[in-house]
Amino acid sequence: LEVARRRPDWSFLLIGPMYDDSLRGNAVLRRPNVAWLGPRPYPTLPGYLSTFTVAMIPFVINDITAATSPLKLYEFFAAGKPVISTPMPECAAFEEVLVVRTAEEFADALDASRRVSTDPDFVARLRAVARGNSWAGRVEAVLRHVPDAPVGKGKGY
């Protein structure tokens, strides 16, 4: 709510299910610059993502989210979108992610992300991180550490 208030020139689009009723009746949904679409079919998500300037992972931090590896992080990287996240260990492990703890930090991170969102070198770095964390990239990394493991397509994996 506070970030949307601080940045009325930004539009905030929230997509996904409401698992815990935390949005129901929440004042953030009454902000003119915030919209919650609810869940959307997975194949439609790249279309939404293509319109984003910045991607957010604003999870509440608890025991479950602290142990979560959000797949969307790598999808955001693959799309070349700057990422702002609350302090989840998986997200904080990447220097490319702006980790925020307060509404003021979040608002400042939006401005910083807007500046790098069109930087071709930054976008290329995000996409390289995504490629390194694809399933194929991870399999290759594991197989490099297994003695005598066949590496490459058609070699047994």
Secondary structure, 3 states (H helix, E strand, C coil): CHHHHHCCCCCEEEECCCCCCCCCCCHHHHCCCEEEEECCCHHHHHHHHCCCCCEEECCCCCHHHHCCCCHHHHHHHHCCCCEEECCCHHHHCCCCCEECCCHHHHHHHHHHHHHHCCCHHHHHHHHHHHHHCCHHHHHHHHHCCCCCCCCCCCCCC
